[in-house]
């Protein structure tokens, strides 16, 4: 019984919810079976762990039916009934939180009962509450649509003829609701298509896109935000990025956590694009600001964080010199690194990266060499950074060995996309060329070959891990 669905639900309840569940079970409206009450009372003795030998089926059955022989099926039916009541309790608890939605459901029942006067009073209260909503979400527009739709039917009952104004109101409300729903979903689809290489069917997208272009949504800030999100995802233009930043700051107190989270994700997506595609280091501070806001708003929590996110956030802070923030982040979040098997690798990597940024190259090499990530993304990151350290410290033999090892790894690794492999191969070629110039004092640094090399580096179409900007810096040191 310890691993049953019933126990999993009971474990999820806090003390306040548990008390209310006991009241729920004791209500004859929901439960008239005294044996179910006895079963719950016994189980609650072992809350919250529910780990005890007395929770075996035979022992539980003996408590409830002391004069009967053990009957597995009888106990199973009883626990199944209690489980159904537990999920029913969660359903009722959820409904209780949706006061406006419940009022609209009540309006539907009042309409069925033809209680016109009571309906009018309740409708007025419900609409007033909606009108006073500060934070407008997709659910807000859905509730308005439900209310408008119900009023169309009610007005027909009240006036015994069609109310054309009510129909227009219903249509306008449905358009607002359906439009924000489509825009939010299209934005997610675009993000996954562009970054996860996932294929989707985007029926009606162009129709919706063309329609939204003609709307300024002056009085609908949520529509305005998602219109801009879609524009940014399609254009990758800095002007759209700045517009979204301004909208975020302007309406930060009028949007839900979910919508704020989406805004930050798309802002970070654009910043990553500028850094990876062009090596535009002016966005390093923006990246840290966005990531630190994701942390401060608890969109990323210490309870569970992917090891790749952990290293990414830490390194982003170090890159802009936010060392105290980075160290505190590491302390607060390291115990939640997932999967746990990568925790040590992630923590060591962060220490190594901090060494690297502070030009403590000996310590950085020592720490990077201790990592043993299982995922290729982190493996190539470590290899790339170690090659840069060998370059900085003029460790010629180690540099050649690391370059050769990286090349062989790229040939073997099947999970790396070809365009990413090309970027890594380019990095190895250009770094090797620069290293040769660095150690060969007789090479003419202003020769046509050097100028051609700088031109080719500038033309790189991928700057993963900041390789493009690093290469250009190294090349600039020769001038």
Order of alpha helices (4+ residues) and beta strands (2+ residues): alpha-alpha-alpha-alpha-alpha-alpha-alpha-alpha-alpha-alpha-alpha-alpha-alpha-alpha-beta-alpha-alpha-beta-alpha-alpha-alpha-alpha-alpha-alpha-alpha
